[in-house]
Amino acid sequence: MMNEQDAMNQDRAESVLSAVLADEQAFDCEHFARVCGVSREWLAVHVRAGILSTDGGEPASWMFSGTEIRRVRLIHALERDFNALPELAALVIDLQDEVARLRALLRRGG
């Protein structure tokens, strides 16, 4: 029988595996919107504004990288929770990512 700690460790391992698999996937517009919890229209507005990048010219041919899931969810949350403009929300996420990158570089001593 699995104890609570073993169950938590298994959940974490499954979450990490799911994240790795999602990072390596490409999603069409419909599936990506569902995974991110946004509408196709929300994606279209953000692609046309240059906030999100995608392959393909029309929404029907757009493909999104799994690595963008976190970014989209965070931008959407900032817009929803703080009524932020899309461009401002994207800038906040970019700055957070840059701070994290610089901190990691400092920890490695470089």
MDTraj code that builds the backbone (N, CA, C; nanometers):
import mdtraj as md
import numpy as np

residues = "MET MET ASN GLU GLN ASP ALA MET ASN GLN ASP ARG ALA GLU SER VAL LEU SER ALA VAL LEU ALA ASP GLU GLN ALA PHE ASP CYS GLU HIS PHE ALA ARG VAL CYS GLY VAL SER ARG GLU TRP LEU ALA VAL HIS VAL ARG ALA GLY ILE LEU SER THR ASP GLY GLY GLU PRO ALA SER TRP MET PHE SER GLY THR GLU ILE ARG ARG VAL ARG LEU ILE HIS ALA LEU GLU ARG ASP PHE ASN ALA LEU PRO GLU LEU ALA ALA LEU VAL ILE ASP LEU GLN ASP GLU VAL ALA ARG LEU ARG ALA LEU LEU ARG ARG GLY GLY".split()
xyz = np.array([
    [0.0841, -0.1187, 0.0000],
    [0.0000, 0.0000, 0.0000],
    [0.0882, 0.1245, 0.0000],
    [0.0501, 0.2247, -0.0768],
    [0.1279, 0.3465, -0.0923],
    [0.0913, 0.4463, 0.0174],
    [0.1960, 0.5013, 0.0838],
    [0.1666, 0.6034, 0.1852],
    [0.1508, 0.7393, 0.1179],
    [0.1163, 0.8384, 0.1983],
    [0.0877, 0.9723, 0.1446],
    [0.2098, 1.0336, 0.0763],
    [0.3285, 1.0169, 0.1358],
    [0.4515, 1.0724, 0.0780],
    [0.4825, 1.0077, -0.0566],
    [0.4664, 0.8748, -0.0667],
    [0.4897, 0.8060, -0.1931],
    [0.3925, 0.8542, -0.3005],
    [0.2682, 0.8752, -0.2617],
    [0.1675, 0.9244, -0.3560],
    [0.2027, 1.0638, -0.4055],
    [0.2502, 1.1507, -0.3153],
    [0.2907, 1.2867, -0.3550],
    [0.4099, 1.2810, -0.4494],
    [0.5066, 1.1935, -0.4204],
    [0.6230, 1.1802, -0.5076],
    [0.5830, 1.1291, -0.6451],
    [0.4898, 1.0358, -0.6502],
    [0.4428, 0.9844, -0.7785],
    [0.3712, 1.0939, -0.8568],
    [0.2883, 1.1747, -0.7890],
    [0.2190, 1.2857, -0.8552],
    [0.3193, 1.3839, -0.9144],
    [0.4240, 1.4163, -0.8378],
    [0.5274, 1.5083, -0.8880],
    [0.5972, 1.4501, -1.0097],
    [0.6315, 1.3218, -1.0030],
    [0.6992, 1.2574, -1.1159],
    [0.6106, 1.2597, -1.2398],
    [0.4815, 1.2329, -1.2225],
    [0.3889, 1.2362, -1.3358],
    [0.3747, 1.3769, -1.3913],
    [0.3755, 1.4784, -1.3042],
    [0.3669, 1.6173, -1.3489],
    [0.4891, 1.6557, -1.4306],
    [0.6068, 1.6145, -1.3838],
    [0.7309, 1.6445, -1.4563],
    [0.7294, 1.5754, -1.5913],
    [0.6897, 1.4494, -1.5944],
    [0.6835, 1.3761, -1.7201],
    [0.5854, 1.4414, -1.8155],
    [0.4689, 1.4815, -1.7657],
    [0.3696, 1.5492, -1.8496],
    [0.4252, 1.6792, -1.9054],
    [0.4981, 1.7553, -1.8225],
    [0.5556, 1.8816, -1.8673],
    [0.6586, 1.8583, -1.9760],
    [0.7430, 1.7567, -1.9587],
    [0.8455, 1.7269, -2.0592],
    [0.7806, 1.6863, -2.1902],
    [0.6798, 1.6002, -2.1839],
    [0.6116, 1.5575, -2.3058],
    [0.5426, 1.6736, -2.3742],
    [0.4782, 1.7618, -2.2972],
    [0.4098, 1.8771, -2.3552],
    [0.5096, 1.9723, -2.4185],
    [0.6260, 1.9913, -2.3554],
    [0.7281, 2.0800, -2.4106],
    [0.7739, 2.0340, -2.5481],
    [0.7744, 1.9049, -2.5699],
    [0.8257, 1.8498, -2.6950],
    [0.7188, 1.8387, -2.8029],
    [0.5956, 1.8734, -2.7707],
    [0.4858, 1.8609, -2.8655],
    [0.4581, 1.9914, -2.9390],
    [0.3955, 1.9757, -3.0539],
    [0.3395, 2.0900, -3.1264],
    [0.1878, 2.0725, -3.1238],
    [0.1180, 2.1833, -3.1020],
    [-0.0276, 2.1802, -3.0899],
    [-0.0906, 2.2659, -3.1971],
    [-0.2013, 2.2188, -3.2539],
    [-0.2771, 2.3054, -3.3438],
    [-0.3520, 2.4074, -3.2587],
    [-0.4117, 2.5048, -3.3237],
    [-0.4750, 2.6169, -3.2548],
    [-0.5831, 2.5710, -3.1573],
    [-0.6699, 2.4831, -3.2012],
    [-0.7811, 2.4362, -3.1178],
    [-0.7312, 2.3636, -2.9929],
    [-0.6400, 2.2705, -3.0108],
    [-0.5876, 2.1924, -2.8988],
    [-0.5065, 2.2811, -2.8035],
    [-0.4261, 2.3695, -2.8590],
    [-0.3447, 2.4590, -2.7762],
    [-0.4335, 2.5495, -2.6903],
    [-0.5394, 2.6025, -2.7498],
    [-0.6323, 2.6875, -2.6751],
    [-0.6938, 2.6094, -2.5593],
    [-0.7339, 2.4844, -2.5849],
    [-0.7924, 2.4016, -2.4797],
    [-0.6928, 2.3739, -2.3681],
    [-0.5701, 2.3397, -2.4035],
    [-0.4670, 2.3096, -2.3041],
    [-0.4369, 2.4321, -2.2180],
    [-0.4372, 2.5484, -2.2798],
    [-0.4028, 2.6722, -2.2092],
    [-0.5216, 2.7344, -2.1361],
    [-0.6413, 2.6895, -2.1662],
    [-0.7594, 2.7462, -2.1018],
    [-0.8000, 2.8812, -2.1573],
    [-0.7732, 2.9031, -2.2859],
    [-0.8119, 3.0283, -2.3515],
    [-0.8933, 2.9941, -2.4758],
    [-0.9522, 3.0958, -2.5357],
    [-1.0294, 3.0743, -2.6581],
    [-0.9388, 3.0885, -2.7805],
    [-0.9866, 3.0379, -2.8930],
    [-0.9123, 3.0552, -3.0184],
    [-0.9046, 3.2035, -3.0544],
    [-1.0097, 3.2773, -3.0217],
    [-1.0101, 3.4208, -3.0497],
    [-0.9029, 3.4917, -2.9676],
    [-0.8869, 3.4517, -2.8410],
    [-0.7839, 3.5097, -2.7548],
    [-0.6469, 3.4850, -2.8171],
    [-0.6235, 3.3625, -2.8636],
    [-0.4958, 3.3317, -2.9286],
    [-0.4753, 3.4175, -3.0528],
    [-0.5800, 3.4302, -3.1339],
    [-0.5685, 3.5069, -3.2581],
    [-0.5311, 3.6520, -3.2302],
    [-0.5938, 3.7126, -3.1315],
    [-0.5622, 3.8514, -3.0957],
    [-0.4156, 3.8636, -3.0559],
    [-0.3658, 3.7697, -2.9789],
    [-0.2294, 3.7772, -2.9286],
    [-0.1249, 3.7425, -3.0352],
    [-0.1606, 3.6549, -3.1279],
    [-0.0702, 3.6263, -3.2397],
    [-0.0614, 3.7485, -3.3303],
    [-0.1753, 3.8062, -3.3643],
    [-0.1764, 3.9225, -3.4537],
    [-0.1077, 4.0438, -3.3922],
    [-0.1086, 4.0526, -3.2578],
    [-0.0408, 4.1633, -3.1884],
    [0.1092, 4.1368, -3.1732],
    [0.1548, 4.0175, -3.2135],
    [0.2964, 3.9851, -3.2040],
    [0.3396, 3.9370, -3.0660],
    [0.2439, 3.9103, -2.9789],
    [0.2745, 3.8651, -2.8431],
    [0.3082, 3.7168, -2.8417],
    [0.2436, 3.6408, -2.9284],
    [0.2715, 3.4979, -2.9431],
    [0.3202, 3.4728, -3.0840],
    [0.4143, 3.3816, -3.0953],
    [0.4615, 3.3475, -3.2292],
    [0.4145, 3.2072, -3.2637],
    [0.3924, 3.1869, -3.3910],
    [0.3436, 3.0579, -3.4388],
    [0.3890, 3.0369, -3.5821],
    [0.3869, 2.9122, -3.6222],
    [0.4138, 2.8799, -3.7623],
    [0.2818, 2.8795, -3.8366],
    [0.2833, 2.9240, -3.9596],
    [0.1625, 2.9233, -4.0405],
    [0.1022, 3.0618, -4.0505],
    [0.0331, 3.0860, -4.1598],
    [-0.0243, 3.2172, -4.1840],
    [-0.1649, 3.2360, -4.1328],
    [-0.2464, 3.1325, -4.1387],
    [-0.3869, 3.1400, -4.0981],
    [-0.4096, 3.0543, -3.9749],
    [-0.5083, 3.0907, -3.8926],
    [-0.5343, 3.0131, -3.7705],
    [-0.5475, 2.8627, -3.7932],
    [-0.6039, 2.8230, -3.9050],
    [-0.6215, 2.6798, -3.9323],
    [-0.4872, 2.6080, -3.9472],
    [-0.3817, 2.6816, -3.9838],
    [-0.2508, 2.6185, -4.0019],
    [-0.1528, 2.6517, -3.8898],
    [-0.1952, 2.7272, -3.7907],
    [-0.1064, 2.7629, -3.6807],
    [-0.0684, 2.6402, -3.5995],
    [0.0587, 2.6347, -3.5627],
    [0.1091, 2.5307, -3.4732],
    [0.1852, 2.6002, -3.3613],
    [0.1582, 2.5589, -3.2385],
    [0.2199, 2.6185, -3.1206],
    [0.3080, 2.5162, -3.0510],
    [0.4164, 2.5637, -2.9958],
    [0.5085, 2.4788, -2.9210],
    [0.4559, 2.4568, -2.7795],
    [0.4760, 2.3378, -2.7280],
    [0.4370, 2.3085, -2.5906],
    [0.5084, 2.3953, -2.4889],
    [0.6245, 2.4478, -2.5262],
    [0.6992, 2.5332, -2.4338],
    [0.6272, 2.6650, -2.4089],
    [0.5308, 2.7006, -2.4933],
    [0.4571, 2.8260, -2.4796],
    [0.3378, 2.8169, -2.3845],
    [0.3041, 2.6966, -2.3376],
    [0.1860, 2.6787, -2.2525],
    [0.1963, 2.7645, -2.1274],
    [0.3093, 2.7579, -2.0584],
    [0.3284, 2.8351, -1.9354],
    [0.3118, 2.9842, -1.9625],
    [0.3746, 3.0315, -2.0693],
    [0.3690, 3.1739, -2.1039],
    [0.2251, 3.2193, -2.1278],
    [0.1501, 3.1428, -2.2052],
    [0.0121, 3.1793, -2.2363],
    [-0.0731, 3.1810, -2.1099],
    [-0.0571, 3.0802, -2.0261],
    [-0.1360, 3.0754, -1.9021],
    [-0.1055, 3.1949, -1.8124],
    [0.0220, 3.2322, -1.8032],
    [0.0600, 3.3457, -1.7188],
    [0.0092, 3.4782, -1.7759],
    [0.0227, 3.4963, -1.9066],
    [-0.0280, 3.6188, -1.9698],
    [-0.1786, 3.6290, -1.9483],
    [-0.2482, 3.5202, -1.9707],
    [-0.3937, 3.5200, -1.9537],
    [-0.4312, 3.5542, -1.8095],
    [-0.3579, 3.4976, -1.7134],
    [-0.3870, 3.5260, -1.5718],
    [-0.3632, 3.6726, -1.5381],
    [-0.2557, 3.7316, -1.5889],
    [-0.2291, 3.8735, -1.5630],
    [-0.3374, 3.9618, -1.6232],
    [-0.3787, 3.9294, -1.7434],
    [-0.4849, 4.0075, -1.8074],
    [-0.6150, 3.9969, -1.7285],
    [-0.6475, 3.8764, -1.6875],
    [-0.7728, 3.8528, -1.6153],
    [-0.7693, 3.9121, -1.4744],
    [-0.6629, 3.8842, -1.3998],
    [-0.6576, 3.9222, -1.2583],
    [-0.6281, 4.0702, -1.2358],
    [-0.5511, 4.1299, -1.3263],
    [-0.5101, 4.2691, -1.3077],
    [-0.5591, 4.3616, -1.4178],
    [-0.6419, 4.3076, -1.5074],
    [-0.6935, 4.3860, -1.6186],
    [-0.5793, 4.4494, -1.6984],
    [-0.4700, 4.3718, -1.7119],
    [-0.3511, 4.4211, -1.7818],
    [-0.3721, 4.4161, -1.9329],
    [-0.3149, 4.5113, -2.0005],
    [-0.3124, 4.5077, -2.1462],
    [-0.2272, 4.3891, -2.1905],
    [-0.2604, 4.3262, -2.3021],
    [-0.1831, 4.2100, -2.3471],
    [-0.0332, 4.2371, -2.3592],
    [0.0033, 4.3525, -2.4132],
    [0.1450, 4.3847, -2.4309],
    [0.2160, 4.3981, -2.2965],
    [0.1487, 4.4576, -2.1979],
    [0.2065, 4.4730, -2.0652],
    [0.2214, 4.3367, -1.9969],
    [0.1212, 4.2526, -2.0085],
    [0.1286, 4.1187, -1.9497],
    [0.2458, 4.0404, -2.0096],
    [0.2626, 4.0484, -2.1399],
    [0.3739, 3.9785, -2.2059],
    [0.5080, 4.0338, -2.1587],
    [0.5173, 4.1642, -2.1429],
    [0.6413, 4.2257, -2.0954],
    [0.6744, 4.1782, -1.9541],
    [0.5748, 4.1702, -1.8672],
    [0.5964, 4.1223, -1.7303],
    [0.6521, 3.9799, -1.7327],
    [0.5944, 3.8937, -1.8142],
    [0.6408, 3.7551, -1.8233],
    [0.7824, 3.7501, -1.8784],
    [0.8109, 3.8298, -1.9805],
    [0.9468, 3.8352, -2.0360],
    [1.0477, 3.8787, -1.9300],
    [1.0120, 3.9795, -1.8511],
    [1.1013, 4.0269, -1.7455],
    [1.1207, 3.9218, -1.6368],
    [1.0139, 3.8527, -1.5981],
    [1.0262, 3.7446, -1.4998],
    [1.1198, 3.6348, -1.5505],
    [1.1049, 3.5980, -1.6763],
    [1.1906, 3.4950, -1.7351],
    [1.3364, 3.5398, -1.7374],
    [1.3588, 3.6661, -1.7691],
    [1.4964, 3.7182, -1.7734],
    [1.5588, 3.7213, -1.6346],
    [1.4834, 3.7614, -1.5337],
    [1.5329, 3.7614, -1.3957],
    [1.5691, 3.6190, -1.3536],
    [1.4827, 3.5229, -1.3852],
    [1.5104, 3.3824, -1.3512],
    [1.6362, 3.3334, -1.4219],
    [1.6532, 3.3715, -1.5484],
    [1.7717, 3.3307, -1.6239],
    [1.8982, 3.3894, -1.5620],
    [1.8930, 3.5162, -1.5241],
    [2.0092, 3.5816, -1.4641],
    [2.0417, 3.5226, -1.3266],
    [1.9405, 3.4919, -1.2490],
    [1.9634, 3.4293, -1.1183],
    [2.0286, 3.2929, -1.1344],
    [1.9829, 3.2154, -1.2309],
    [2.0415, 3.0842, -1.2564],
    [2.1874, 3.0992, -1.2986],
    [2.2154, 3.1997, -1.3788],
    [2.3533, 3.2253, -1.4219],
    [2.4415, 3.2605, -1.3031],
    [2.3903, 3.3425, -1.2118],
    [2.4663, 3.3802, -1.0913],
    [2.4927, 3.2593, -1.0017],
    [2.3931, 3.1716, -0.9895],
    [2.4109, 3.0520, -0.9071],
    [2.5191, 2.9616, -0.9617],
    [2.5318, 2.9584, -1.0944],
    [2.6354, 2.8753, -1.1574],
    [2.7701, 2.9434, -1.1541],
    [2.7698, 3.0694, -1.1123],
    [2.8967, 3.1425, -1.1024],
    [2.9407, 3.2055, -1.2329],
    [2.8476, 3.2235, -1.3244],
    [2.8891, 3.2754, -1.4529],
    [2.8180, 3.3954, -1.4913],
])
top = md.Topology()
chain = top.add_chain()
for i, resn in enumerate(residues, 1):
    res = top.add_residue(resn, chain, resSeq=i)
    for name in ("N", "CA", "C"):
        top.add_atom(name, md.element.get_by_symbol(name[0]), res)
traj = md.Trajectory(xyz[None], top)
